[in-house]
């Protein structure tokens, strides 16, 4: 890691990734509730094995603080110990089908993650694989299908859609900070300080959480279905109750998260992930988390609300695509992987000023794509912004532009190139922000090249 790295390193990584080759089906206005929770009646195999691999090279062009130290936004996850490198961010293998040839009303879905991500390598245990989907759907009651087990929760489009058809390498800052949950440690854990390159390479860490990320998933029961309305419109709904512990099979606070989702889509044509249409959607989730964030040498877990809501739209009618979504968050505002106390600045013994656990946040994004006619090329553009700890003396805002190019070798393989321009800052006029901006100043652009291959 160097403050003024030669750009040749980025070009070398891009060239190596290009030599590998690869792509996936583009993200469309699909009905993810039905695609992920059901199988075509009477036409499904007993066991359909499938999966995908995503390999990437990224280079973060950020500068260290004046003391030569780095913070997580200037490093690559999940390890947070370097600014450039190759990674297999996802390697997933799954099986789905009806399982009972004589009764197509029952279907199942199993999938495991083998890649190097915060699902497998951010909790200190470095597991080889982690189960991320394990569900059964019962399709007996007209208008009320029932899905039970571990699966994606009904919510934001960015989280609900299948990741292998996601058009960008990295999530928006709102999805990453407000929706991709990191769960509180069992007891108070102090924030980790910024670290130098030598400290990181010598075994230092900026990952302070002991549980894997939630992966936009939960263990629970969901009632859902979709209905044709008139000639061209489809209405969908989902209501779910879950443990509120992501991909872990436990209920830490003894209470349950509740989820609601509604969508209406005007269908233009196509089926499955390739469906085209104009979709409007809204969603909400309500729950609580237990957290000890008081630095007083006493284990005193306190319950904090964690509520999220959003609404948006997605338009897909080739050669154009357009998506917009707004997200609001109340409670348990993520401050960074190095801040397990949920304090952005120094932790105190009381809740309030600098406490993300009882703060609010919001974010939104707009993005679009143009599939160049009579070619395999696609151009993408996205702007996203997120505000954390609203109206607090450590309020901070992350803004990002992403320029993207994709080359579709075939419907199952694609190459994605992204250039991110980032502006991260603490926005309040306070001593906390002055100190925080010592580390946030210098957050620079990021370049990425990713190969996605579905099998």
Wavefront OBJ file of the C-alpha trace (Angstrom):
o trace
v 0.000 0.000 0.000
v 1.378 3.358 -0.978
v -0.059 6.854 -0.977
v 0.900 7.400 -4.612
v 0.641 3.984 -6.226
v 1.433 3.672 -9.926
v -1.699 3.163 -11.962
v 0.138 0.407 -13.868
v -0.834 -1.955 -11.026
v -4.503 -1.382 -11.785
v -3.930 -1.930 -15.493
v -2.026 -5.127 -14.783
v -4.863 -6.458 -12.637
v -7.429 -5.505 -15.262
v -5.390 -7.191 -17.959
v -5.106 -10.393 -15.945
v -8.839 -10.392 -15.282
v -9.549 -9.825 -18.958
v -7.391 -12.796 -19.770
v -9.591 -14.930 -17.539
v -12.812 -13.918 -19.380
v -16.550 -14.280 -18.095
v -20.497 -12.896 -17.469
v -24.088 -13.378 -16.145
v -27.675 -12.601 -17.013
v -28.343 -8.878 -16.376
v -30.508 -7.786 -13.458
v -34.034 -7.239 -14.745
v -37.496 -6.353 -13.440
v -37.952 -9.910 -12.190
v -40.285 -11.193 -9.465
v -37.687 -12.449 -7.003
v -40.278 -13.740 -4.515
v -41.537 -16.250 -7.051
v -38.217 -17.028 -8.732
v -36.451 -17.866 -5.469
v -39.356 -19.402 -3.576
v -41.135 -21.561 -6.146
v -40.512 -23.996 -8.996
v -42.511 -24.271 -12.239
v -45.413 -26.577 -11.471
v -45.102 -29.932 -13.204
v -41.872 -28.946 -14.963
v -39.195 -29.083 -12.262
v -36.481 -31.641 -11.804
v -36.114 -33.541 -8.582
v -32.622 -32.073 -8.096
v -31.327 -29.249 -10.246
v -27.683 -28.576 -9.307
v -26.406 -25.099 -10.131
v -24.119 -22.360 -8.908
v -21.810 -19.539 -9.886
v -18.341 -18.124 -9.295
v -17.358 -14.462 -9.095
v -13.648 -13.646 -9.350
v -12.428 -10.075 -9.207
v -9.464 -7.754 -9.012
v -9.842 -4.426 -7.209
v -7.491 -1.529 -6.562
v -8.260 1.142 -3.954
v -6.498 4.417 -4.735
v -7.025 5.984 -1.293
v -4.266 7.714 0.684
v -3.487 6.988 4.364
v -3.965 9.609 7.051
v -1.039 11.919 7.925
v 0.298 9.249 10.323
v 0.375 6.614 7.582
v -2.650 4.771 8.962
v -5.603 3.210 7.166
v -9.307 2.751 7.958
v -11.721 0.211 6.371
v -13.065 2.430 3.518
v -9.491 2.620 2.201
v -8.951 -1.164 2.203
v -10.448 -4.166 0.432
v -12.741 -6.577 2.225
v -13.202 -9.007 3.679
v -9.686 -9.099 5.130
v -9.118 -5.305 5.213
v -5.345 -5.645 5.070
v -4.476 -4.459 1.545
v -5.531 -2.011 -1.142
v -5.248 -4.255 -4.174
v -5.554 -7.907 -5.024
v -7.441 -10.763 -6.614
v -10.317 -12.435 -4.778
v -12.968 -15.088 -5.255
v -15.687 -13.025 -3.647
v -18.396 -15.634 -4.193
v -18.359 -19.330 -5.054
v -21.797 -20.773 -4.463
v -23.158 -24.231 -5.090
v -26.817 -25.097 -4.724
v -29.523 -27.582 -5.501
v -33.230 -26.950 -5.928
v -36.269 -28.812 -7.202
v -39.532 -30.438 -6.215
v -38.079 -33.451 -4.423
v -41.402 -35.244 -4.674
v -42.243 -36.097 -8.311
v -45.785 -37.116 -7.399
v -46.485 -33.796 -5.701
v -45.225 -30.664 -7.429
v -46.770 -28.463 -4.715
v -43.638 -28.844 -2.569
v -40.230 -27.498 -3.572
v -36.905 -26.885 -1.842
v -33.805 -24.702 -2.206
v -30.331 -25.345 -0.716
v -27.168 -23.273 -1.275
v -23.732 -22.928 0.344
v -21.109 -20.189 0.060
v -17.455 -21.204 -0.461
v -16.051 -17.797 -1.456
v -13.879 -15.344 0.472
v -16.473 -12.936 1.821
v -17.806 -11.636 5.133
v -20.130 -14.621 5.197
v -17.197 -17.025 5.579
v -14.188 -14.901 6.621
v -15.274 -11.961 8.778
v -16.217 -13.729 11.994
v -12.793 -14.931 13.094
v -13.509 -18.593 12.338
v -12.593 -18.623 8.611
v -15.062 -21.357 7.726
v -14.619 -23.265 4.479
v -18.312 -23.021 3.646
v -21.481 -21.549 5.110
v -25.096 -22.521 4.458
v -26.918 -19.438 3.145
v -30.163 -20.954 1.815
v -32.134 -23.904 3.170
v -35.876 -23.637 2.625
v -39.005 -25.535 1.667
v -42.067 -23.975 -0.005
v -45.586 -25.380 0.342
v -47.832 -24.300 -2.532
v -51.196 -25.677 -1.419
v -53.247 -22.651 -0.359
v -54.406 -20.457 -3.264
v -52.984 -16.968 -2.735
v -50.902 -17.970 0.289
v -47.795 -19.986 -0.470
v -45.724 -20.790 2.620
v -41.925 -20.803 2.670
v -39.987 -21.919 5.762
v -36.292 -22.089 6.598
v -33.303 -19.875 5.756
v -33.739 -17.569 2.762
v -33.601 -13.973 1.549
v -35.924 -11.639 3.366
v -38.484 -9.630 1.355
v -37.055 -6.146 1.105
v -34.890 -3.816 -0.963
v -34.339 -4.718 -4.586
v -30.575 -4.623 -4.175
v -30.692 -7.241 -1.441
v -33.599 -9.358 -2.657
v -32.415 -9.859 -6.218
v -30.078 -12.720 -7.081
v -26.503 -11.516 -6.600
v -25.189 -13.275 -9.699
v -27.302 -10.975 -11.883
v -26.288 -7.810 -9.988
v -24.913 -5.276 -12.484
v -22.143 -3.854 -10.264
v -19.210 -5.255 -8.319
v -19.925 -3.481 -5.016
v -23.174 -2.594 -3.259
v -24.419 0.953 -2.807
v -23.370 2.592 0.455
v -26.995 2.508 1.677
v -27.282 -1.240 1.115
v -23.859 -1.927 2.587
v -24.257 0.323 5.627
v -27.966 0.205 6.404
v -29.157 -3.197 5.161
v -26.251 -5.680 5.041
v -26.349 -6.303 8.755
v -23.425 -6.891 11.129
v -24.690 -8.332 14.390
v -23.629 -7.063 17.853
v -20.983 -8.983 19.768
v -22.029 -10.798 22.934
v -20.293 -8.204 25.132
v -18.790 -4.743 24.811
v -15.971 -4.623 22.270
v -13.916 -1.471 21.871
v -13.472 0.194 18.504
v -10.309 -0.724 16.610
v -7.917 2.148 15.812
v -6.615 3.046 12.365
v -3.567 0.981 11.517
v -0.426 1.265 9.438
v 0.521 -1.051 6.621
v 3.126 -2.716 8.833
v 0.554 -3.348 11.590
v -1.927 -4.878 9.144
v 0.690 -7.103 7.535
v 1.931 -8.097 10.980
v -1.402 -9.567 12.010
v -3.424 -6.482 12.912
v -7.126 -6.440 12.166
v -9.874 -3.941 11.413
v -12.647 -6.546 11.652
v -14.193 -6.152 15.103
v -17.349 -8.260 14.736
v -17.504 -11.929 15.732
v -20.519 -12.986 13.612
v -20.876 -13.258 9.831
v -22.901 -10.662 7.933
v -26.595 -11.305 7.548
v -26.467 -11.684 3.765
v -29.964 -10.093 3.498
v -31.288 -13.364 4.949
v -33.088 -14.713 8.002
v -34.480 -17.968 9.390
v -38.264 -17.957 9.616
v -41.610 -18.437 7.883
v -42.985 -16.408 4.974
v -46.434 -16.254 3.376
v -46.332 -14.915 -0.200
v -47.807 -15.072 -3.679
v -48.280 -13.220 -6.956
v -51.492 -12.482 -8.859
v -52.230 -11.456 -12.432
v -54.393 -8.348 -12.502
v -55.932 -7.526 -15.828
v -53.920 -8.270 -18.932
v -50.462 -6.919 -18.138
v -50.132 -6.270 -14.383
v -48.892 -8.556 -11.614
v -49.299 -7.882 -7.893
v -47.069 -9.586 -5.306
v -46.916 -9.640 -1.540
v -44.882 -11.255 1.226
v -45.208 -11.305 5.012
v -42.489 -12.935 7.080
v -41.511 -13.590 10.692
v -37.881 -14.453 11.429
v -35.301 -14.853 14.173
v -33.512 -11.622 13.284
v -30.077 -13.266 13.265
v -29.258 -13.480 9.570
v -27.715 -16.758 8.407
v -27.086 -17.965 11.955
v -29.586 -20.455 13.347
v -30.342 -18.706 16.621
v -32.468 -15.971 18.175
v -30.184 -13.779 20.276
v -32.792 -11.531 21.904
v -35.720 -13.950 22.136
v -37.895 -11.766 19.894
v -38.759 -11.906 16.195
v -38.295 -9.625 13.216
v -41.343 -8.860 11.052
v -41.173 -8.195 7.304
v -43.714 -6.888 4.780
v -43.324 -6.456 1.018
v -45.649 -5.283 -1.772
v -45.011 -4.829 -5.484
v -46.939 -4.081 -8.660
v -45.415 -4.721 -12.062
v -46.548 -3.974 -15.583
v -45.184 -6.869 -17.630
v -43.710 -6.214 -21.060
v -42.651 -9.769 -21.879
v -40.172 -12.510 -21.148
v -40.013 -14.919 -18.228
v -37.919 -15.543 -15.129
v -34.752 -13.463 -14.653
v -35.110 -12.191 -18.240
v -38.567 -10.727 -17.702
v -39.027 -7.121 -18.751
v -41.403 -4.690 -17.104
v -42.025 -1.656 -14.912
v -42.086 -2.572 -11.230
v -43.025 -0.459 -8.202
v -42.326 -1.826 -4.720
v -42.373 -0.948 -1.039
v -41.175 -2.837 2.012
v -40.559 -2.625 5.750
v -38.950 -4.651 8.541
v -39.150 -4.241 12.295
v -37.060 -5.878 15.010
v -34.655 -5.364 17.902
v -31.064 -6.224 18.815
v -29.239 -6.639 22.117
v -26.029 -4.645 22.475
v -23.593 -3.809 25.240
v -22.012 -0.555 24.110
v -21.148 0.941 27.484
v -17.453 0.834 28.317
v -17.884 0.183 32.028
v -16.471 -3.355 32.507
v -19.987 -4.658 33.162
v -21.933 -6.980 30.853
v -25.147 -5.004 30.523
v -26.906 -5.834 27.284
v -29.560 -3.335 26.265
v -32.257 -3.782 23.656
v -32.306 -1.357 20.709
v -34.885 -1.133 17.918
v -33.758 -1.956 14.387
v -36.325 -0.804 11.826
v -35.901 -0.414 8.070
v -38.223 0.685 5.249
v -37.972 1.602 1.602
v -39.701 2.124 -1.690
v -38.565 2.173 -5.275
v -39.096 1.303 -8.902
v -37.338 -0.649 -11.621
v -37.802 -0.283 -15.366
v -36.441 -2.834 -17.814
v -37.230 -2.711 -21.492
v -34.180 -3.333 -23.640
v -32.058 -1.575 -24.610
v -32.674 0.487 -21.437
v -32.779 -0.187 -17.694
v -33.475 2.251 -14.841
v -33.745 1.726 -11.069
v -34.340 4.105 -8.162
v -34.808 3.317 -4.474
v -34.991 5.174 -1.151
v -34.132 3.531 2.192
v -34.696 4.767 5.744
v -33.202 3.269 8.894
v -33.987 3.695 12.590
v -31.641 2.165 15.150
v -28.530 -0.034 14.963
v -26.757 2.180 12.437
v -23.592 0.419 11.278
v -20.517 2.584 11.842
v -17.934 0.341 10.199
v -16.370 -3.121 10.624
v -13.816 -1.571 13.009
v -16.529 -0.156 15.284
v -18.328 -3.060 17.016
v -19.380 -0.686 19.819
v -21.676 1.052 17.268
v -20.027 4.379 18.119
v -18.579 6.269 15.176
v -16.357 8.382 17.432
v -15.064 7.463 20.891
v -17.407 5.269 22.911
v -19.001 6.810 26.012
v -20.751 5.311 29.036
v -24.163 6.619 28.032
v -26.332 6.568 24.943
v -26.822 9.702 22.917
v -24.544 12.011 20.962
v -22.143 9.574 19.306
v -24.219 6.409 19.585
v -25.206 4.719 16.316
v -27.335 2.152 18.132
v -30.138 4.665 18.727
v -29.471 6.891 15.705
v -31.140 7.150 12.296
v -29.935 7.021 8.739
v -31.157 7.114 5.162
v -29.912 6.584 1.653
v -30.935 6.401 -1.970
v -29.596 5.559 -5.373
v -30.428 5.893 -9.036
v -28.857 3.710 -11.678
v -29.312 2.882 -15.323
v -27.991 0.723 -18.103
v -27.873 0.770 -21.886
v -27.507 -2.520 -23.729
v -25.834 -1.433 -26.953
v -28.014 -2.856 -29.757
v -26.580 -5.669 -31.884
v -23.617 -6.106 -29.568
v -22.582 -7.869 -26.369
v -21.708 -4.612 -24.614
v -23.567 -2.846 -21.810
v -22.905 0.585 -20.272
v -23.922 1.305 -16.653
v -24.048 4.399 -14.458
v -25.018 4.677 -10.797
v -25.116 7.393 -8.146
v -25.710 6.459 -4.513
v -25.601 8.355 -1.242
v -26.131 7.462 2.406
v -26.327 9.505 5.604
v -25.524 7.873 8.946
v -26.320 9.213 12.440
v -28.695 11.900 11.178
v -28.547 15.237 13.053
v -25.906 13.931 15.464
v -22.562 15.585 16.112
v -20.945 12.711 14.246
v -23.305 12.675 11.250
v -21.486 11.435 8.171
v -22.328 11.095 4.489
v -20.948 8.728 1.871
v -21.450 9.621 -1.804
v -20.371 7.494 -4.746
v -20.512 7.535 -8.550
v -19.964 4.224 -10.353
v -19.116 4.029 -14.049
v -19.558 0.537 -15.452
v -18.974 -1.480 -18.599
v -20.058 -5.085 -19.076
v -19.288 -7.546 -21.834
v -21.690 -10.482 -22.141
v -19.876 -13.468 -23.611
v -23.129 -15.423 -23.385
v -26.224 -15.389 -21.145
v -24.273 -17.186 -18.394
v -20.896 -15.436 -18.447
v -19.944 -11.785 -18.310
v -17.096 -9.427 -17.512
v -17.782 -6.290 -15.430
v -15.480 -3.284 -15.138
v -16.314 -0.567 -12.566
v -14.702 2.744 -11.684
v -15.964 4.234 -8.417
v -15.533 7.897 -7.465
v -16.098 8.290 -3.725
v -16.580 11.234 -1.362
v -16.741 10.115 2.285
v -16.889 12.695 5.071
v -18.170 13.494 8.546
v -20.522 16.405 7.934
v -21.249 17.969 11.357
v -19.295 20.917 12.760
v -17.933 19.199 15.858
v -14.710 17.909 17.365
v -15.894 14.369 16.628
v -16.123 15.140 12.923
v -12.831 16.976 12.885
v -11.135 13.869 14.265
v -13.095 11.508 12.019
v -12.197 13.433 8.890
v -8.508 12.973 9.602
v -9.138 9.369 8.596
v -11.894 9.902 6.012
v -9.908 12.512 4.093
v -8.047 10.696 1.391
v -10.743 8.132 0.614
v -10.142 7.840 -3.111
v -11.382 6.153 -6.224
v -11.635 2.392 -6.634
v -11.210 0.278 -9.768
v -12.615 -3.222 -10.153
v -12.802 -5.970 -12.758
v -15.041 -8.983 -12.130
v -15.732 -12.221 -13.978
v -19.068 -13.931 -13.275
v -19.686 -17.466 -14.507
v -22.951 -19.303 -13.866
v -23.189 -23.072 -14.263
l 1 2 3 4 5 6 7 8 9 10 11 12 13 14 15 16 17 18 19 20 21 22 23 24 25 26 27 28 29 30 31 32 33 34 35 36 37 38 39 40 41 42 43 44 45 46 47 48 49 50 51 52 53 54 55 56 57 58 59 60 61 62 63 64 65 66 67 68 69 70 71 72 73 74 75 76 77 78 79 80 81 82 83 84 85 86 87 88 89 90 91 92 93 94 95 96 97 98 99 100 101 102 103 104 105 106 107 108 109 110 111 112 113 114 115 116 117 118 119 120 121 122 123 124 125 126 127 128 129 130 131 132 133 134 135 136 137 138 139 140 141 142 143 144 145 146 147 148 149 150 151 152 153 154 155 156 157 158 159 160 161 162 163 164 165 166 167 168 169 170 171 172 173 174 175 176 177 178 179 180 181 182 183 184 185 186 187 188 189 190 191 192 193 194 195 196 197 198 199 200 201 202 203 204 205 206 207 208 209 210 211 212 213 214 215 216 217 218 219 220 221 222 223 224 225 226 227 228 229 230 231 232 233 234 235 236 237 238 239 240 241 242 243 244 245 246 247 248 249 250 251 252 253 254 255 256 257 258 259 260 261 262 263 264 265 266 267 268 269 270 271 272 273 274 275 276 277 278 279 280 281 282 283 284 285 286 287 288 289 290 291 292 293 294 295 296 297 298 299 300 301 302 303 304 305 306 307 308 309 310 311 312 313 314 315 316 317 318 319 320 321 322 323 324 325 326 327 328 329 330 331 332 333 334 335 336 337 338 339 340 341 342 343 344 345 346 347 348 349 350 351 352 353 354 355 356 357 358 359 360 361 362 363 364 365 366 367 368 369 370 371 372 373 374 375 376 377 378 379 380 381 382 383 384 385 386 387 388 389 390 391 392 393 394 395 396 397 398 399 400 401 402 403 404 405 406 407 408 409 410 411 412 413 414 415 416 417 418 419 420 421 422 423 424 425 426 427 428 429 430 431 432 433 434 435 436 437 438 439 440 441 442 443 444 445 446 447 448 449 450 451 452 453 454 455
